[in-house]
Amino acid sequence: MTRQEKVAYWTRQVKDQADSGLSVRQYCAQVGIPVGTLQYWRGRLRATRSSRQQGMADFLPVRLAPAGSIANSVEIRLLSGRSLKLTAPMDADWLRTLVQVLESSCG
């Protein structure tokens, strides 16, 4: 399972437990996962959301075009796996806001 798949799986488990109305212990017994593991992921996901809301950026790999080449578009791959392909110059603040909205839990 890739990191992205793990995050998606545990995000779903944390949400499902909260939506279930069951205690963590009851939910974990019902679906067969360790209580400690669900609690770990709930804390980890909360910390990730909190750091993003405070404007802390994650470091992501960047692929540069060869020197002298002219790029007619830019592709940005989001942590969620989605990507944006942009073809026009844009304001950096606007782009930052767009990425934050798309990476938020409701995006």
N, C-alpha and C positions, 0 to 999 in steps of 0.2 A: 504494500500500500504506500503510495507516495505521500509526502508531507501534506500536500493540498487535499488529498483524499482523507487523510487522518483528521485534519482540521474540519473538513466538511462533515465527516461522520460524527465527531464529538460535538460539533456545533448542533447537529440535529439531535443527538442524545440529550444534551443539556436543555434544549428547547422543548423536546418531548417530555422530559421529566417535569419541567416547570408547568407545561400545559396539562399534564396528567392529573394534577391535584393530589398525587401520591407523595409521600415523603421520599427523600432520596433513598433510604433503605428499602422501602416497599417497591419503588420503581426498579431499583437495581436487581432485587430478587426476582421481580417479574420478567425482566428482559435478560437476566443472566450476566450482568457485568459487575465487577467489583466496585463497592461503594467508594473506596479510596481513589480509584481511577476516575470515576465521574467527578468527584470533588476536585481532583487535581486539574482536570480539563476545564471545569467551570471557573476555577481561579485563573488559569492560564488565559482563557478566552476573555475573561473580564479585564485582566491586566493589558491584553493586547488592545481591546477596545478603548480602555482608558488612555493608553499611550498615544493612540491615533487621535483621540479627541483632544489631547493636549498639544497636538501638532507635531509630534515626534515622527519623523519619517523612517521607514525601513530602508535599508540599503538593498538595491537591486542591481543585477548585472546590466551593463550597458555595452552595446555593440556599436562600434564606431565605423563609419564608412571610410574607405580609403581616402587619403589626402587628395584633394583636387576634384573629387567626385561631387556632383551636384545632386542633392537629395530633393526630390519633388514631393516627398511625403515623409511623415514620421509615424512610426507604430509604437504604441506604449502598451506593454503587457501588464495588466493589473494582477495583484496577488490572488484574486478570485479566479484567474484563468482567462478572464475576458480580455479583449484587446481593443484599443482605439487606434484608428488610422486617420491621421490628420493631414490635410493637404494645404492648409493656408496658415500664414503666420498668426499667432494668437498671443494675447496678453498672458504673462506668466501667472498672475494672480487668478485669472479666470481658469486657467488650466489646473492650477493647484486646487481650487475649489471644486472643479469638476471631478478630479481624481478622488478627493476626499468624500464626496457624495457617493460616487460609484463604489468605493471601498467600504463605506459604512454598512452596518448590519442591515439597513433597510434598502440599500442600493441594489 
